[in-house]
Amino acid sequence: MRFVDEFRDAEKAQALSAQITALCEPGRTYRFMEVCGGHTHTIYKHGLEDYLPETVSLVHGPGCPVCVIPMGRLDDAIYIAERDDVIMTSFGDMMRVPGGKGSFFDSKAKGADIRMVYSPLDSLKIAKDNPDKRVVFMAIGFETTAPSTAMTVLRAKADGLQNFSIFCNHVTIIPAIKAILDSPDMRLDGFLGPGHVSTVIGCKPYEFIARDHQKPLVCAGFEPLDILASIYQLMVQLKEGRCEVENQYTRVVPWDGNLKALQVINEVMELRPYFEWRGLGFISHSALKVREAYAAFDAEQIFNIPGIRVADPKACQCGEVLKGVIKPWECKVFGTACTPETPIGTCMVSPEGACAAYYNFGRFTRERVKEATRA
Amino acid sequence: MCLGIPGEVTELLDRPDLAKVNVNGVRRAINIGLLEGENVQPGDWILIHVGFALSKIDEDEAAAALAFLEGVGQSYKDELDALAASSIE
């Protein structure tokens, strides 16, 4: 496993660091939110905060889809999974996430047929191979995975499958960013836009951030240099008094997104009036549900789910972490009662959750960056 | 699940939305239906999310994405293991 001392292009990083420092105005502090959990991971892994002047800080955002699933939703999924005629299928990331009554793994240990899959298409295969069972796919993720789920539903329909459905928990990134911008305890100077989500939605949906909230946003890649370069672009905009949406990750992100992906999402799914996000509460039009035309593939309609609501554990401060109000290590249970082995909150479960990323790497970075830069 | 994994298309399959792709030495069928109109051909690099190609990339970007993934460590390994067990059709 690589650590910061093996940082590629450390010289280029130092150069960007110097350019960022040169743009800092005296007496001003800068707070930028990285929306995506993948960015959080890179930042901690490579100790990027140590390349920034003390007046520039990074705030970790809500962009980890595993982390924002409320406990009640997982309990509903387990309710479906524990039926005798059901095979529940899920991405591995979801298996250890604790609901009010345990996780998928706990439920599986008690006898429920819950299987890890790589792709929703693998769920479809399981449905074809088990015609006497009802196979449900636990659909989670932002716009990065929603097109795959939609394509799978279209395939199921084309193949005439009658024993396949999805439990749709897809969320959309824009309303979450809006909720953060409207949050009274939040002061931000700009955003690093999520890389892969933007591959699908493009850059245009972020324009309201610049126009209505006067904050710049730069869509950023996942390499350490991508993130430093994007911070530099944000700093240049602020220096020049501009607030625009820019695309640093042009290698992958087209300005208009992936139109085919957007089209299939829109064919199969529509916005819910509201959806509960862990830590952020109910947010209007922030998640997708299956359209009526595809009701035969909607687990929510097929199974009479209880619609469980569970309050987040009192000790857990995932909500504040997701909104960037506190840093992971400022949570009361961080690293003591809550660790990746025995997570209380979702931010500690997913490797892209801010808490797990900091737990795994952050503790080492400061010393290691000093070592690396001394060499 | 969130990781975008680069792979090199090695063969187009009978169905227009499927291609055989080499991902870190593992060859699997990947759905290329979201790249409709992009004329995906053997030798092209694609970025794959949960069994679907979301974008065509060049070889340099594939190398950059791999460097990122290797840094991710365990969850990249888990994703590759999951891919190896996958049987998309």
Interface residues (C-beta under 8 A of the other chain):
Chain A: M1 R2 R8 G37 G38 H41 T42 K45 H46 C64 P65 V66 F91 G92 D93 M94 M116 V117 Y118 S119 P120 L121 D122 K125 I140 G141 T144 T145 P147 S148 M151 G195 H196 T199 V200 G221 F222 E223 R251 V252 P254 N258 K260 A261 V264 P351 E352
Chain B: M1 C2 L3 G4 N31 G33 L34 L35 E36 G37 L47 H49 V50 G51 F52 L54 S55 I57 D58 D60 E61 A64 A65 A67 F68 E70 G71 V72 G73 Q74 S75 D78 E79 A82 L83 A85 S86 S87 I88 E89
